[in-house]
Amino acid sequence: MHEVREIAKNVFWVGVRDWDRRLFDSLIPLPYGTTYNAYLVKGLGKVALIDTVNPGFEGELKAKLEQVGGIEQIDYLIMNHAEPDHAGSIPFVLKENKKAKLVLTEKGAKMAKALYRAPEDRMMIVKHGDTLDLVGRTLQFIEAPFLHWPETMFTYLREDRILFPCDFFGAHHAGGDFARDVKELLPLAQKYYGEIMMPFSKSGKSGIAKLEGLEIRMIAPSHGPIWDDPEPIMAAYLSWTAQETKQKVTIVFVTMWQATKALVDRMVQTLSSEDVEVRVYNLPISDIAAIAGDLVDSRAIVLGSPTVLGGLHPQALYAASLVKVLKPPAKFAAVLSSYGWGGGAVKQALEILGPTNIEAVGAVDVNGYPTPEDLKKVEELGKLLAGKVKAQPPG
Ligand code: FEO
C-alpha cells in the first residue's frame, strides 16, 4: 500500500515524498528533500486531480490513485502551475485517462503545449473567478500570475474552504503531514519564500489581495506539509510580501587570507553592540537558501570580498548577482574589501548595486591586513549603517 491521506472527506493527498532530492533548479540545496503534492477531490458527480508530480514518480501517483478509485475516474486535471515538478506527469495522466480535461489558464495552455505537447482538444481554459461544479463541491479558480511563473493560478475548494495555491505558501521538506509535524517549518517556509517568491513580492501581495473575502480553513500547497491552521503562514506571507524588514543585517563574505574576515569581524562586533541582529555567511561554506531566507527580512546587506584579478572574488560576484535577481527588500548596503596590489572589488560591487533600490552607505577598502585605523573606519561605517537600519520603519 502506498501512502494516501484523506485531508478532508473525499479530498485525498496523492502526492509523493522525494527524500533523495538534494538540489532544486540545480541551485537550491534541499537538506530535507521535498514533496510534490497532488490532491484528488471527489464531488458527487465529478472528480478532479489538482496538480501532478515530478517526472519519475508517475507510477507512484498511479498506484495511489488506484487506492482511491483509479486514474480513469478523473474528469478534470487542474494545472495550477506548468513547472515540471507539478505538471511533469500531465502527459502520463492524459495518456492513461482519455476523458479528463486539462484545466488551466490561457498562459498555462501555451506552456502546456510547449512543455508537454498537451493537445488543445483536451484543454479547458479558465479565467479568474471561474468555477467548476463537481456536484456538491465547487472549485473556484484564482488567477495569481508570477507565483511562480506567469501562468500560475490558485484553486479554492469552496465547500471545504481549502486553498490549493501550488508553490505559494510552500516549503521544501519531505517529512510530516501537517505543519505541526515539522519543527521549524516556518523558517523553512521563509527560506523557500526567499528562493522562489521574493523576486515576485508585488505579485505575492496581489495574490493575497485576491484571497480577500474567502474563508480559508486549510492551505494545501504543492511542496511540504499542509497548513491546517493557515494563520501562521498567512501572517508571515502578509509581512514578507509587504517587504517588511527587521533591524537585521545579513553579512555575506569570502576571505582568502583572513584580511576581509578581520573587517567582517569588526563589522559584526559593531552592529551587535548597536543592538542590530546580524547574520553572517562565509560564502564558500554557506547554504544559498539560508542566505535567501535571511534576506527576506533583512534591512541591510554587507558584502565582504577581497579583490581578485581586479574585481570581486567569484563567490562574492555570485552572491552580489543573486542579490540583484532575488530583489530582497533591504534598503542599505555596505562593502568591505581588502586588496594586495590594486583594488577593484568595491567598484564592481557598487556597479552591481547601482541599478537596485539599495542605498550604498559606504565601503572600507584596505591594502593588505587592516590597521587599527582601518578597523576604526569599519566601526564608523558599522555605526552609520546601524543608525540607518534603526531609523528605517519596517515597511
Ligand atoms: Fe514547485 Fe515553480 O514549481
Residues whose N, C-alpha, C, O or C-beta is under 5 A from the ligand:
A	BS01	FEO	E83 D85 H148 D167
